[in-house]
Amino acid sequence: MSLNKSTAIKTIAIISALAFIVPTTSATAAPKFKLCVALGGIPGILGALGTTGDPIAKAGAKKRGWDYYEVSNKLDAPTAVKNADLIVQQKCSALIQFNGRPEVNPTIAKKLAKAKIPVITYDIAQPGWYFLGIDNLAAGKAGGAALGKLIKDKWNCQPDLVLESHGYGAGIVDAMRTGGMVEGLKSVCPDIDKSKFKPFEGNGEIAVSQPAARDILAANPAAKKIAVVGLNDAGVVGALLAARQLGSGYEAMGWGQDGNLIAGDKVDPDLKGSVLYFLEGYSAYAFEVLDAIAKKSAPKMRDGAVNPAVLVKPCPVSAAQAQGIPIDKVRITQLAKDPSKTLFSIYCPK
Amino acid sequence: MTHLSSSRFKVPSLRKSADSEYLATILILLVVWIFLVVISVINRSDFLSRATLSAVTFNMCIIGILAIGQGFVVISGGILDLSITVSMLITSFMIVVFYDLGWNTPLLIIVSLLCAGVFGLFNSILVVWLRINPLIVTLATGFAGGGLLLIVFDRGLVDPKSSIADFGTSYLFGLPTAWWPMALLTIGAHFFFKYSRVGRHFLAVGGNPLSSKAMGISLKRTRVATFVGSSIFGGIAGIVFAGFTPEIRPNAGEYYTLPVIAAVVLAGFSLAGGRGSFLALFISVGFLSTIPTALVFFGLQSIWQTFIQGFILIIAVSIDAYRIVKVRGR
């Protein structure tokens, strides 16, 4: 009986001690890392993620035992700002941001800086945010060189016009992508006369590039062999369509960027290829920075498109090669199964 | 209640004065348009070419149809329909959806237009029964509709092998096939408002709703028809848009709002309602569609068109405001 009493006292003592220890331990332990994701991209480009979430970021966070929280602005600027408040309230440890309404990024940046939340931004630079993006210049050069080879084979490097569908609002990104395409084209066909290059504002939209290209073609009535380069697929396709609209006398071919209009069965017949970025799989790269932040050894800030924190390799593909690459939703599902890979490593033709 | 007979609207002196005013507007616009063409030809003689004609007429197609719809709203006293480009996009997206379901072209066009009509009906319910200002209603439904399209569709891809895509690049009688619906609708609208009894009802409601009501015209029915009608015009523009644009994005309407309003105001449509000529509107659309092409011949980029259209809009609105003040001062 006395032994039992002693055991009981010991048990009570241990439980009492534990009762003190457990709360003390939990109070001093570091809070669980919380990854937050704020989406809201350009329709078609990561647009799917803007409405359905980012399964790759989610899978990566789950694998690491992190908490996960995501919001979408549905391409609406005021919602993007409200989302920043939610991110602060959620006490996120780090944020992945892809905002198709970059005009409110400075406002969002102020809120997040005040809350000391580090941000990784995709393809849209913002001072103080880790820039993760494509190697724009390499992407442009690769696409331009690929189109250059076609021009060399078909027109002996003598196109009548080279239409440059710019998106001047994109600033340095446009200069590197579209300018890079011109550089790449010239690397194969160096003797194309300067006067044959016609830059115009296409804004990365068919509705803008098509009428603008029509007007340029009308002002150059003798030009019939038309090459088109541009910021993205849509800007290029608009110009290719403009040539078809003006008559059967035109022979046009173009090479786009972003891969938005090259996959699937509804591809413009004159779009000969594109440079894929696999934007929907960027989160696989983001963990390079996120893991360092989680280990309290945040990398040195590199927030510019010229010197980014993480550089994504571009993947030039011809229209024929693109037919072998599944659509973005299938690609996301595949990558989410193993986020340690990248879409480039899985799908870019060797 | 007294019902209106067509003869009661015939006020010869007033109609004659309106007709001469429309004629003056048409002549002024024609002179300005011809002046633009002449200086472009002096600058470069190859401006007068088949390629230029094609470029200008292609430029006219979508803006022209949307402008007729907008003119229909303005003339009927609905101020402006700021959601007309959403009607356009609803139709374009529905065309893609129904095409992917394997529907035949006539059926998918009819049902897509009906979808635009339902959107217009929603606008008219808010305007007529909830008595909200049409400008506020269409601004709100324009935003909400655009947002909904983004949530539901993200984007729509038109099959380049489809008959809709062929329509966007083909020619009929030497001009783009897509130009003809705009031309025919202009002629139709002109005759409808000038010679039909129902058309004059719309004009009367736009000019003086209280008198129209006193004369037995149903304001509610007219307003409902106005907004449903403008949405259907938006829908017709959506068919052309789907033919022109293989990738339809929910935000694409923003590129058309300003040129359409500029065309309507420049054509002399009074934002106060009750007056406007669809023939003048045709010339106004032609003039505004020639500007970007002419700019390129002058060595400028077509992005200058936005600045110039905005400038023209300021002048046109100022003239309209002056006219209203002058009429009220009488």
Interface residues (C-beta under 8 A of the other chain):
Chain A: P43 G44 G47 A48 G50 T51 K74 L75 D76 P199 F200 E201 E205 I206 A207 V208 Q210 P211 A212 R214 D215 I216 L217 A218 A219 P221 A234 V237 L241 R244 Q245 L246 G247 N260 L261 G264 D265 K266 V267 D268 P269
Chain B: R44 D46 S49 R50 A51 T52 S54 A55 F58 N59 G147 L150 I151 D154 R155 L157 V158 D159 P160 G168 T169 P176 F244 T245 P246 E247 R249 P250 N251 A252 Y255 P292 T293 L295 V296 F297 Q301 S302 I303
